[in-house]
């Protein structure tokens, strides 16, 4: 019996040093299909977004604190298994 295919969830942003009020695009890949939840850990609050794997998600970052690294935690479940990924950006 072949081993089950293993997947690796990946998350990237198209701009790791955006200006305030810019729109960045989060891309989540690595699973054949499904949706994901992403949590943007801003300095003042956490903001949750959902999206579809393989489709770019536009996120307006607003007045994110300059120089503060915003970590994005991404999670998705596929066939009962949970996958996680991380990416980040630092507004300038």
Backbone as XML, in Angstrom:
<?xml version="1.0"?>
<chain id="A" units="angstrom">
  <residue number="1" name="UNK">
    <atom name="N" x="0.843" y="-1.183" z="0.000"/>
    <atom name="CA" x="0.000" y="0.000" z="0.000"/>
    <atom name="C" x="0.888" y="1.247" z="0.000"/>
  </residue>
  <residue number="2" name="UNK">
    <atom name="N" x="0.663" y="2.169" z="-0.915"/>
    <atom name="CA" x="1.529" y="3.365" z="-0.947"/>
    <atom name="C" x="1.276" y="4.268" z="0.260"/>
  </residue>
  <residue number="3" name="UNK">
    <atom name="N" x="2.297" y="4.952" z="0.679"/>
    <atom name="CA" x="2.157" y="5.874" z="1.805"/>
    <atom name="C" x="1.242" y="7.023" z="1.387"/>
  </residue>
  <residue number="4" name="UNK">
    <atom name="N" x="0.474" y="7.565" z="2.334"/>
    <atom name="CA" x="-0.380" y="8.692" z="1.966"/>
    <atom name="C" x="0.471" y="9.879" z="1.534"/>
  </residue>
  <residue number="5" name="UNK">
    <atom name="N" x="-0.026" y="10.601" z="0.555"/>
    <atom name="CA" x="0.723" y="11.756" z="0.066"/>
    <atom name="C" x="0.815" y="12.782" z="1.189"/>
  </residue>
  <residue number="6" name="UNK">
    <atom name="N" x="1.986" y="13.337" z="1.373"/>
    <atom name="CA" x="2.093" y="14.351" z="2.420"/>
    <atom name="C" x="2.033" y="15.730" z="1.770"/>
  </residue>
  <residue number="7" name="UNK">
    <atom name="N" x="1.406" y="16.634" z="2.464"/>
    <atom name="CA" x="1.238" y="17.996" z="1.968"/>
    <atom name="C" x="1.937" y="18.951" z="2.907"/>
  </residue>
  <residue number="8" name="UNK">
    <atom name="N" x="2.338" y="20.083" z="2.352"/>
    <atom name="CA" x="2.947" y="21.120" z="3.171"/>
    <atom name="C" x="2.255" y="22.428" z="2.833"/>
  </residue>
  <residue number="9" name="UNK">
    <atom name="N" x="1.585" y="22.994" z="3.809"/>
    <atom name="CA" x="0.912" y="24.270" z="3.614"/>
    <atom name="C" x="1.968" y="25.369" z="3.583"/>
  </residue>
  <residue number="10" name="UNK">
    <atom name="N" x="1.884" y="26.255" z="2.612"/>
    <atom name="CA" x="2.808" y="27.390" z="2.547"/>
    <atom name="C" x="2.012" y="28.677" z="2.421"/>
  </residue>
  <residue number="11" name="UNK">
    <atom name="N" x="2.548" y="29.730" z="2.994"/>
    <atom name="CA" x="1.909" y="31.044" z="2.930"/>
    <atom name="C" x="2.968" y="32.074" z="2.574"/>
  </residue>
  <residue number="12" name="UNK">
    <atom name="N" x="2.642" y="32.949" z="1.633"/>
    <atom name="CA" x="3.560" y="34.022" z="1.256"/>
    <atom name="C" x="2.770" y="35.309" z="1.043"/>
  </residue>
  <residue number="13" name="UNK">
    <atom name="N" x="3.437" y="36.423" z="1.230"/>
    <atom name="CA" x="2.845" y="37.713" z="0.885"/>
    <atom name="C" x="3.656" y="38.297" z="-0.256"/>
  </residue>
  <residue number="14" name="UNK">
    <atom name="N" x="2.993" y="39.073" z="-1.110"/>
    <atom name="CA" x="3.671" y="39.619" z="-2.282"/>
    <atom name="C" x="4.529" y="40.835" z="-1.954"/>
  </residue>
  <residue number="15" name="UNK">
    <atom name="N" x="4.377" y="41.385" z="-0.748"/>
    <atom name="CA" x="5.148" y="42.561" z="-0.374"/>
    <atom name="C" x="5.466" y="42.451" z="1.114"/>
  </residue>
  <residue number="16" name="UNK">
    <atom name="N" x="6.745" y="42.239" z="1.446"/>
    <atom name="CA" x="7.111" y="42.064" z="2.854"/>
    <atom name="C" x="7.420" y="43.392" z="3.543"/>
  </residue>
  <residue number="17" name="UNK">
    <atom name="N" x="7.461" y="44.490" z="2.760"/>
    <atom name="CA" x="7.718" y="45.811" z="3.353"/>
    <atom name="C" x="6.745" y="46.846" z="2.760"/>
  </residue>
  <residue number="18" name="UNK">
    <atom name="N" x="5.449" y="46.627" z="2.982"/>
    <atom name="CA" x="4.469" y="47.555" z="2.401"/>
    <atom name="C" x="4.416" y="48.882" z="3.150"/>
  </residue>
  <residue number="19" name="UNK">
    <atom name="N" x="3.894" y="49.902" z="2.500"/>
    <atom name="CA" x="3.628" y="51.177" z="3.160"/>
    <atom name="C" x="2.304" y="51.046" z="3.915"/>
  </residue>
  <residue number="20" name="UNK">
    <atom name="N" x="2.078" y="51.955" z="4.866"/>
    <atom name="CA" x="0.802" y="51.958" z="5.575"/>
    <atom name="C" x="-0.330" y="52.151" z="4.561"/>
  </residue>
  <residue number="21" name="UNK">
    <atom name="N" x="-1.485" y="51.583" z="4.866"/>
    <atom name="CA" x="-2.681" y="51.645" z="4.021"/>
    <atom name="C" x="-2.529" y="50.931" z="2.678"/>
  </residue>
  <residue number="22" name="UNK">
    <atom name="N" x="-1.462" y="50.184" z="2.504"/>
    <atom name="CA" x="-1.268" y="49.435" z="1.257"/>
    <atom name="C" x="-2.152" y="48.188" z="1.281"/>
  </residue>
  <residue number="23" name="UNK">
    <atom name="N" x="-2.296" y="47.589" z="0.120"/>
    <atom name="CA" x="-2.976" y="46.308" z="0.026"/>
    <atom name="C" x="-1.924" y="45.264" z="-0.297"/>
  </residue>
  <residue number="24" name="UNK">
    <atom name="N" x="-1.846" y="44.232" z="0.517"/>
    <atom name="CA" x="-0.923" y="43.129" z="0.240"/>
    <atom name="C" x="-1.750" y="41.936" z="-0.212"/>
  </residue>
  <residue number="25" name="UNK">
    <atom name="N" x="-1.092" y="40.991" z="-0.827"/>
    <atom name="CA" x="-1.782" y="39.792" z="-1.298"/>
    <atom name="C" x="-1.178" y="38.564" z="-0.624"/>
  </residue>
  <residue number="26" name="UNK">
    <atom name="N" x="-2.027" y="37.864" z="0.099"/>
    <atom name="CA" x="-1.623" y="36.647" z="0.784"/>
    <atom name="C" x="-1.929" y="35.468" z="-0.131"/>
  </residue>
  <residue number="27" name="UNK">
    <atom name="N" x="-0.931" y="34.608" z="-0.351"/>
    <atom name="CA" x="-1.127" y="33.419" z="-1.176"/>
    <atom name="C" x="-0.854" y="32.199" z="-0.322"/>
  </residue>
  <residue number="28" name="UNK">
    <atom name="N" x="-1.830" y="31.317" z="-0.247"/>
    <atom name="CA" x="-1.701" y="30.086" z="0.529"/>
    <atom name="C" x="-1.797" y="28.924" z="-0.447"/>
  </residue>
  <residue number="29" name="UNK">
    <atom name="N" x="-0.785" y="28.049" z="-0.405"/>
    <atom name="CA" x="-0.725" y="26.908" z="-1.317"/>
    <atom name="C" x="-0.344" y="25.653" z="-0.556"/>
  </residue>
  <residue number="30" name="UNK">
    <atom name="N" x="-0.327" y="24.543" z="-1.276"/>
    <atom name="CA" x="0.205" y="23.313" z="-0.696"/>
    <atom name="C" x="-0.818" y="22.225" z="-0.475"/>
  </residue>
  <residue number="31" name="UNK">
    <atom name="N" x="-2.092" y="22.571" z="-0.503"/>
    <atom name="CA" x="-3.137" y="21.558" z="-0.373"/>
    <atom name="C" x="-3.940" y="21.546" z="-1.675"/>
  </residue>
  <residue number="32" name="UNK">
    <atom name="N" x="-4.501" y="20.399" z="-2.038"/>
    <atom name="CA" x="-5.223" y="20.302" z="-3.312"/>
    <atom name="C" x="-6.447" y="21.220" z="-3.394"/>
  </residue>
  <residue number="33" name="UNK">
    <atom name="N" x="-7.096" y="21.464" z="-2.258"/>
    <atom name="CA" x="-8.295" y="22.303" z="-2.286"/>
    <atom name="C" x="-8.649" y="22.698" z="-0.871"/>
  </residue>
  <residue number="34" name="UNK">
    <atom name="N" x="-9.679" y="23.499" z="-0.750"/>
    <atom name="CA" x="-10.170" y="23.857" z="0.571"/>
    <atom name="C" x="-10.005" y="25.317" z="0.890"/>
  </residue>
  <residue number="35" name="UNK">
    <atom name="N" x="-10.332" y="25.646" z="2.125"/>
    <atom name="CA" x="-10.220" y="27.025" z="2.572"/>
    <atom name="C" x="-9.231" y="27.076" z="3.731"/>
  </residue>
  <residue number="36" name="UNK">
    <atom name="N" x="-8.859" y="28.283" z="4.099"/>
    <atom name="CA" x="-7.933" y="28.456" z="5.217"/>
    <atom name="C" x="-8.396" y="29.615" z="6.079"/>
  </residue>
  <residue number="37" name="UNK">
    <atom name="N" x="-7.843" y="29.667" z="7.265"/>
    <atom name="CA" x="-8.050" y="30.793" z="8.172"/>
    <atom name="C" x="-6.685" y="31.413" z="8.413"/>
  </residue>
  <residue number="38" name="UNK">
    <atom name="N" x="-6.616" y="32.732" z="8.321"/>
    <atom name="CA" x="-5.349" y="33.412" z="8.618"/>
    <atom name="C" x="-5.599" y="34.441" z="9.714"/>
  </residue>
  <residue number="39" name="UNK">
    <atom name="N" x="-4.640" y="34.523" z="10.632"/>
    <atom name="CA" x="-4.728" y="35.499" z="11.714"/>
    <atom name="C" x="-3.536" y="36.445" z="11.586"/>
  </residue>
  <residue number="40" name="UNK">
    <atom name="N" x="-3.844" y="37.715" z="11.330"/>
    <atom name="CA" x="-2.813" y="38.748" z="11.231"/>
    <atom name="C" x="-2.627" y="39.318" z="12.638"/>
  </residue>
  <residue number="41" name="UNK">
    <atom name="N" x="-1.411" y="39.139" z="13.193"/>
    <atom name="CA" x="-1.129" y="39.618" z="14.546"/>
    <atom name="C" x="-0.536" y="41.026" z="14.474"/>
  </residue>
  <residue number="42" name="UNK">
    <atom name="N" x="-1.426" y="42.015" z="14.367"/>
    <atom name="CA" x="-0.976" y="43.411" z="14.366"/>
    <atom name="C" x="-0.569" y="43.814" z="15.778"/>
  </residue>
  <residue number="43" name="UNK">
    <atom name="N" x="0.120" y="44.953" z="15.891"/>
    <atom name="CA" x="0.578" y="45.415" z="17.201"/>
    <atom name="C" x="-0.607" y="45.653" z="18.134"/>
  </residue>
  <residue number="44" name="UNK">
    <atom name="N" x="-1.695" y="46.211" z="17.618"/>
    <atom name="CA" x="-2.818" y="46.589" z="18.478"/>
    <atom name="C" x="-3.920" y="45.543" z="18.567"/>
  </residue>
  <residue number="45" name="UNK">
    <atom name="N" x="-4.006" y="44.642" z="17.588"/>
    <atom name="CA" x="-5.086" y="43.652" z="17.607"/>
    <atom name="C" x="-4.786" y="42.526" z="16.631"/>
  </residue>
  <residue number="46" name="UNK">
    <atom name="N" x="-5.563" y="41.467" z="16.734"/>
    <atom name="CA" x="-5.487" y="40.358" z="15.775"/>
    <atom name="C" x="-6.688" y="40.466" z="14.838"/>
  </residue>
  <residue number="47" name="UNK">
    <atom name="N" x="-6.447" y="40.253" z="13.562"/>
    <atom name="CA" x="-7.525" y="40.289" z="12.586"/>
    <atom name="C" x="-7.550" y="38.959" z="11.848"/>
  </residue>
  <residue number="48" name="UNK">
    <atom name="N" x="-8.727" y="38.371" z="11.744"/>
    <atom name="CA" x="-8.886" y="37.063" z="11.118"/>
    <atom name="C" x="-9.473" y="37.221" z="9.716"/>
  </residue>
  <residue number="49" name="UNK">
    <atom name="N" x="-8.896" y="36.518" z="8.767"/>
    <atom name="CA" x="-9.408" y="36.469" z="7.398"/>
    <atom name="C" x="-9.524" y="35.007" z="6.997"/>
  </residue>
  <residue number="50" name="UNK">
    <atom name="N" x="-10.452" y="34.736" z="6.101"/>
    <atom name="CA" x="-10.523" y="33.403" z="5.519"/>
    <atom name="C" x="-10.341" y="33.540" z="4.023"/>
  </residue>
  <residue number="51" name="UNK">
    <atom name="N" x="-9.886" y="32.474" z="3.411"/>
    <atom name="CA" x="-9.665" y="32.508" z="1.974"/>
    <atom name="C" x="-9.675" y="31.110" z="1.404"/>
  </residue>
  <residue number="52" name="UNK">
    <atom name="N" x="-9.466" y="31.043" z="0.103"/>
    <atom name="CA" x="-9.454" y="29.774" z="-0.610"/>
    <atom name="C" x="-8.019" y="29.434" z="-0.998"/>
  </residue>
  <residue number="53" name="UNK">
    <atom name="N" x="-7.618" y="28.194" z="-0.751"/>
    <atom name="CA" x="-6.265" y="27.767" z="-1.091"/>
    <atom name="C" x="-6.045" y="27.897" z="-2.591"/>
  </residue>
  <residue number="54" name="UNK">
    <atom name="N" x="-4.902" y="28.491" z="-2.964"/>
    <atom name="CA" x="-4.560" y="28.651" z="-4.365"/>
    <atom name="C" x="-5.060" y="29.940" z="-4.989"/>
  </residue>
  <residue number="55" name="UNK">
    <atom name="N" x="-5.835" y="30.743" z="-4.223"/>
    <atom name="CA" x="-6.321" y="32.026" z="-4.730"/>
    <atom name="C" x="-5.727" y="33.143" z="-3.892"/>
  </residue>
  <residue number="56" name="UNK">
    <atom name="N" x="-5.235" y="34.170" z="-4.560"/>
    <atom name="CA" x="-4.651" y="35.311" z="-3.868"/>
    <atom name="C" x="-5.727" y="36.048" z="-3.070"/>
  </residue>
  <residue number="57" name="UNK">
    <atom name="N" x="-5.397" y="36.417" z="-1.843"/>
    <atom name="CA" x="-6.332" y="37.148" z="-0.975"/>
    <atom name="C" x="-5.786" y="38.547" z="-0.753"/>
  </residue>
  <residue number="58" name="UNK">
    <atom name="N" x="-6.527" y="39.560" z="-1.218"/>
    <atom name="CA" x="-6.104" y="40.952" z="-1.029"/>
    <atom name="C" x="-6.479" y="41.400" z="0.378"/>
  </residue>
  <residue number="59" name="UNK">
    <atom name="N" x="-5.509" y="41.960" z="1.099"/>
    <atom name="CA" x="-5.750" y="42.426" z="2.459"/>
    <atom name="C" x="-5.240" y="43.856" z="2.576"/>
  </residue>
  <residue number="60" name="UNK">
    <atom name="N" x="-6.121" y="44.760" z="2.941"/>
    <atom name="CA" x="-5.722" y="46.154" z="3.160"/>
    <atom name="C" x="-5.192" y="46.242" z="4.581"/>
  </residue>
  <residue number="61" name="UNK">
    <atom name="N" x="-3.945" y="46.663" z="4.719"/>
    <atom name="CA" x="-3.312" y="46.609" z="6.045"/>
    <atom name="C" x="-3.612" y="47.835" z="6.900"/>
  </residue>
  <residue number="62" name="UNK">
    <atom name="N" x="-4.236" y="48.847" z="6.322"/>
    <atom name="CA" x="-4.585" y="50.024" z="7.114"/>
    <atom name="C" x="-3.358" y="50.702" z="7.686"/>
  </residue>
  <residue number="63" name="UNK">
    <atom name="N" x="-3.514" y="51.249" z="8.883"/>
    <atom name="CA" x="-2.402" y="51.969" z="9.496"/>
    <atom name="C" x="-1.603" y="51.045" z="10.413"/>
  </residue>
  <residue number="64" name="UNK">
    <atom name="N" x="-1.174" y="49.925" z="9.866"/>
    <atom name="CA" x="-0.352" y="48.990" z="10.638"/>
    <atom name="C" x="0.899" y="49.718" z="11.115"/>
  </residue>
  <residue number="65" name="UNK">
    <atom name="N" x="1.301" y="49.434" z="12.344"/>
    <atom name="CA" x="2.434" y="50.133" z="12.956"/>
    <atom name="C" x="3.710" y="49.953" z="12.129"/>
  </residue>
  <residue number="66" name="UNK">
    <atom name="N" x="4.343" y="51.074" z="11.785"/>
    <atom name="CA" x="5.597" y="51.030" z="11.010"/>
    <atom name="C" x="6.672" y="50.324" z="11.820"/>
  </residue>
  <residue number="67" name="UNK">
    <atom name="N" x="7.414" y="49.445" z="11.139"/>
    <atom name="CA" x="8.528" y="48.777" z="11.791"/>
    <atom name="C" x="8.128" y="47.619" z="12.690"/>
  </residue>
  <residue number="68" name="UNK">
    <atom name="N" x="6.821" y="47.361" z="12.852"/>
    <atom name="CA" x="6.369" y="46.264" z="13.692"/>
    <atom name="C" x="6.090" y="45.064" z="12.802"/>
  </residue>
  <residue number="69" name="UNK">
    <atom name="N" x="6.786" y="43.967" z="13.076"/>
    <atom name="CA" x="6.629" y="42.756" z="12.257"/>
    <atom name="C" x="5.266" y="42.122" z="12.522"/>
  </residue>
  <residue number="70" name="UNK">
    <atom name="N" x="4.448" y="42.070" z="11.492"/>
    <atom name="CA" x="3.120" y="41.465" z="11.600"/>
    <atom name="C" x="3.236" y="40.002" z="11.175"/>
  </residue>
  <residue number="71" name="UNK">
    <atom name="N" x="3.067" y="39.100" z="12.128"/>
    <atom name="CA" x="3.140" y="37.674" z="11.840"/>
    <atom name="C" x="1.740" y="37.197" z="11.449"/>
  </residue>
  <residue number="72" name="UNK">
    <atom name="N" x="1.686" y="36.373" z="10.418"/>
    <atom name="CA" x="0.418" y="35.830" z="9.949"/>
    <atom name="C" x="0.445" y="34.322" z="10.168"/>
  </residue>
  <residue number="73" name="UNK">
    <atom name="N" x="-0.464" y="33.839" z="10.997"/>
    <atom name="CA" x="-0.604" y="32.397" z="11.231"/>
    <atom name="C" x="-1.719" y="31.885" z="10.332"/>
  </residue>
  <residue number="74" name="UNK">
    <atom name="N" x="-1.415" y="30.866" z="9.555"/>
    <atom name="CA" x="-2.393" y="30.303" z="8.628"/>
    <atom name="C" x="-2.653" y="28.856" z="9.015"/>
  </residue>
  <residue number="75" name="UNK">
    <atom name="N" x="-3.918" y="28.460" z="8.992"/>
    <atom name="CA" x="-4.243" y="27.062" z="9.277"/>
    <atom name="C" x="-5.342" y="26.584" z="8.337"/>
  </residue>
  <residue number="76" name="UNK">
    <atom name="N" x="-5.279" y="25.306" z="8.021"/>
    <atom name="CA" x="-6.269" y="24.689" z="7.154"/>
    <atom name="C" x="-6.380" y="23.217" z="7.519"/>
  </residue>
  <residue number="77" name="UNK">
    <atom name="N" x="-7.543" y="22.657" z="7.268"/>
    <atom name="CA" x="-7.746" y="21.230" z="7.517"/>
    <atom name="C" x="-8.084" y="20.561" z="6.191"/>
  </residue>
  <residue number="78" name="UNK">
    <atom name="N" x="-7.387" y="19.477" z="5.902"/>
    <atom name="CA" x="-7.637" y="18.725" z="4.674"/>
    <atom name="C" x="-7.715" y="17.252" z="5.025"/>
  </residue>
  <residue number="79" name="UNK">
    <atom name="N" x="-8.818" y="16.627" z="4.677"/>
    <atom name="CA" x="-9.041" y="15.202" z="4.970"/>
    <atom name="C" x="-8.778" y="14.898" z="6.446"/>
  </residue>
  <residue number="80" name="UNK">
    <atom name="N" x="-9.276" y="15.777" z="7.317"/>
    <atom name="CA" x="-9.183" y="15.541" z="8.753"/>
    <atom name="C" x="-7.858" y="15.876" z="9.397"/>
  </residue>
  <residue number="81" name="UNK">
    <atom name="N" x="-6.869" y="16.310" z="8.604"/>
    <atom name="CA" x="-5.555" y="16.633" z="9.165"/>
    <atom name="C" x="-5.356" y="18.143" z="9.124"/>
  </residue>
  <residue number="82" name="UNK">
    <atom name="N" x="-4.842" y="18.697" z="10.214"/>
    <atom name="CA" x="-4.633" y="20.141" z="10.283"/>
    <atom name="C" x="-3.229" y="20.500" z="9.797"/>
  </residue>
  <residue number="83" name="UNK">
    <atom name="N" x="-3.163" y="21.530" z="8.993"/>
    <atom name="CA" x="-1.895" y="22.040" z="8.465"/>
    <atom name="C" x="-1.754" y="23.491" z="8.886"/>
  </residue>
  <residue number="84" name="UNK">
    <atom name="N" x="-0.512" y="23.894" z="9.153"/>
    <atom name="CA" x="-0.283" y="25.285" z="9.537"/>
    <atom name="C" x="0.910" y="25.843" z="8.774"/>
  </residue>
  <residue number="85" name="UNK">
    <atom name="N" x="0.928" y="27.159" z="8.652"/>
    <atom name="CA" x="2.037" y="27.856" z="8.003"/>
    <atom name="C" x="2.120" y="29.243" z="8.621"/>
  </residue>
  <residue number="86" name="UNK">
    <atom name="N" x="3.242" y="29.908" z="8.386"/>
    <atom name="CA" x="3.463" y="31.263" z="8.885"/>
    <atom name="C" x="4.124" y="32.091" z="7.803"/>
  </residue>
  <residue number="87" name="UNK">
    <atom name="N" x="3.796" y="33.362" z="7.802"/>
    <atom name="CA" x="4.528" y="34.330" z="6.992"/>
    <atom name="C" x="4.443" y="35.648" z="7.741"/>
  </residue>
  <residue number="88" name="UNK">
    <atom name="N" x="5.069" y="36.688" z="7.229"/>
    <atom name="CA" x="5.019" y="37.967" z="7.930"/>
    <atom name="C" x="5.339" y="39.108" z="6.979"/>
  </residue>
  <residue number="89" name="UNK">
    <atom name="N" x="5.047" y="40.318" z="7.458"/>
    <atom name="CA" x="5.460" y="41.523" z="6.739"/>
    <atom name="C" x="5.736" y="42.602" z="7.784"/>
  </residue>
  <residue number="90" name="UNK">
    <atom name="N" x="6.527" y="43.588" z="7.399"/>
    <atom name="CA" x="6.852" y="44.695" z="8.298"/>
    <atom name="C" x="6.559" y="46.011" z="7.581"/>
  </residue>
  <residue number="91" name="UNK">
    <atom name="N" x="5.509" y="46.725" z="7.975"/>
    <atom name="CA" x="5.197" y="48.003" z="7.315"/>
    <atom name="C" x="6.333" y="48.991" z="7.462"/>
  </residue>
  <residue number="92" name="UNK">
    <atom name="N" x="6.518" y="49.813" z="6.442"/>
    <atom name="CA" x="7.581" y="50.821" z="6.522"/>
    <atom name="C" x="7.032" y="52.227" z="6.403"/>
  </residue>
</chain>
